[in-house]
Amino acid sequence: MTDEKTIGLKIKAWRSKRDMTQDVLAKKANIPYPTLAKIESGAVQNPSIETVVKIAAGLGVTLDELIK
C-alpha cells in the first residue's frame, strides 16, 4: 500500500466519523469483535477482502471509499 494510512487506521477514522464503538461496528459487520480490534490496532495488517467488505457495509460506505 502506497498510502501511509493502514486499513486499520482508515476503518478507525470512518468509525469515529460514524460515532460508532468497535463493538457496534463488529455487530453491524457481523464479524467477531476481537477481529475488528486486531485490524484497527494493526495486529492484523492484511484482513481478508471478505472481512473488509463486511466492515465497509457495517460502516455504510463503499469498499472504494473505505480503502482510498
Residue frames as qw, qx, qy, qz and C-alpha x, y, z in Angstrom:
[[0.000, 0.890, 0.457, 0.000, 0.00, 0.00, 0.00],
 [0.443, 0.399, -0.021, 0.803, 1.49, 3.32, -1.03],
 [0.335, -0.764, -0.110, -0.541, -0.76, 5.29, 1.31],
 [0.161, 0.370, -0.698, 0.591, 0.72, 5.84, 4.77],
 [0.598, -0.197, 0.355, -0.691, -2.62, 5.08, 6.41],
 [0.023, -0.059, 0.997, 0.037, -3.20, 1.42, 7.11],
 [0.404, -0.364, -0.681, -0.490, -6.57, -0.23, 6.55],
 [0.441, -0.462, -0.674, 0.372, -6.95, -0.33, 10.33],
 [0.146, -0.309, -0.179, 0.923, -6.50, 3.43, 10.64],
 [0.226, -0.105, -0.469, -0.847, -8.95, 4.03, 7.81],
 [0.452, -0.444, -0.758, -0.158, -11.55, 1.83, 9.48],
 [0.368, -0.445, -0.515, 0.633, -10.98, 3.62, 12.77],
 [0.021, -0.135, 0.081, 0.987, -11.35, 7.04, 11.10],
 [0.374, -0.256, -0.593, -0.666, -14.65, 6.04, 9.42],
 [0.483, -0.453, -0.737, 0.134, -15.89, 4.51, 12.66],
 [0.244, -0.350, -0.341, 0.837, -15.12, 7.74, 14.53],
 [0.151, -0.024, -0.322, -0.934, -16.91, 9.73, 11.82],
 [0.513, -0.322, -0.652, -0.456, -19.94, 7.49, 12.29],
 [0.370, -0.477, 0.436, -0.668, -19.67, 7.80, 16.09],
 [0.924, -0.094, -0.295, -0.223, -19.60, 4.01, 16.47],
 [0.537, -0.603, 0.586, -0.069, -17.86, 1.87, 19.04],
 [0.146, 0.368, -0.887, -0.238, -15.83, -1.12, 17.91],
 [0.301, 0.145, 0.899, -0.284, -18.49, -3.34, 19.44],
 [0.528, 0.586, 0.295, -0.540, -21.31, -1.72, 17.44],
 [0.406, 0.626, -0.498, -0.442, -19.34, -1.91, 14.19],
 [0.048, -0.239, 0.969, 0.044, -18.36, -5.54, 14.78],
 [0.424, 0.336, 0.761, -0.358, -22.04, -6.43, 15.28],
 [0.508, 0.681, 0.045, -0.525, -23.16, -4.44, 12.20],
 [0.336, 0.605, -0.652, -0.310, -20.41, -6.01, 10.11],
 [0.970, -0.079, 0.014, -0.231, -21.17, -9.46, 11.51],
 [0.646, 0.421, -0.538, 0.339, -17.54, -10.10, 12.42],
 [0.709, -0.468, -0.418, 0.323, -16.04, -11.04, 15.79],
 [0.200, -0.980, 0.019, -0.016, -15.13, -8.04, 17.96],
 [0.634, -0.552, 0.365, 0.400, -11.53, -9.25, 18.51],
 [0.643, 0.340, 0.454, 0.514, -11.06, -9.43, 14.73],
 [0.155, 0.909, 0.207, 0.327, -12.05, -5.79, 14.33],
 [0.457, -0.869, 0.153, 0.112, -9.90, -4.73, 17.28],
 [0.733, -0.248, 0.425, 0.470, -6.87, -6.54, 15.83],
 [0.514, 0.576, 0.386, 0.506, -7.38, -4.97, 12.39],
 [0.051, -0.968, -0.102, -0.222, -7.70, -1.47, 13.85],
 [0.563, -0.763, 0.261, 0.183, -4.66, -1.91, 16.10],
 [0.372, 0.742, -0.534, -0.163, -2.56, -3.17, 13.20],
 [0.548, -0.323, 0.768, -0.076, -2.08, -6.65, 14.67],
 [0.638, 0.364, 0.655, 0.176, -3.82, -7.94, 11.51],
 [0.063, -0.531, 0.259, 0.804, -2.43, -5.95, 8.60],
 [0.257, 0.156, -0.670, -0.679, -3.98, -7.79, 5.69],
 [0.543, 0.171, 0.653, -0.500, -7.54, -8.77, 6.57],
 [0.356, 0.258, 0.828, 0.349, -9.41, -10.83, 4.01],
 [0.111, -0.128, -0.359, -0.918, -11.33, -8.92, 1.36],
 [0.416, -0.489, -0.726, -0.246, -14.49, -10.60, 2.65],
 [0.427, -0.539, -0.489, 0.536, -13.90, -9.10, 6.10],
 [0.157, -0.204, 0.064, 0.964, -13.15, -5.65, 4.68],
 [0.224, -0.313, -0.596, -0.704, -16.33, -5.78, 2.57],
 [0.451, -0.586, -0.672, 0.045, -18.35, -6.62, 5.71],
 [0.360, -0.449, -0.283, 0.768, -16.73, -3.75, 7.61],
 [0.015, 0.029, 0.314, 0.949, -17.45, -1.31, 4.77],
 [0.354, -0.465, -0.667, -0.462, -21.08, -2.43, 4.76],
 [0.479, -0.560, -0.574, 0.357, -21.24, -2.05, 8.54],
 [0.256, -0.361, -0.077, 0.893, -19.93, 1.50, 8.19],
 [0.403, 0.772, 0.438, -0.226, -22.35, 2.25, 5.36],
 [0.094, 0.775, -0.390, -0.488, -19.57, 3.10, 2.91],
 [0.874, 0.446, -0.168, -0.092, -18.41, 1.52, -0.32],
 [0.893, -0.175, 0.100, 0.403, -15.27, -0.58, -0.42],
 [0.501, 0.574, 0.080, 0.643, -13.74, 2.16, -2.57],
 [0.219, -0.860, 0.042, -0.459, -14.46, 4.85, 0.00],
 [0.808, -0.581, 0.097, 0.020, -13.02, 2.71, 2.77],
 [0.861, -0.114, 0.189, 0.458, -9.74, 1.80, 1.10],
 [0.473, 0.705, 0.083, 0.523, -8.88, 5.04, -0.70]]
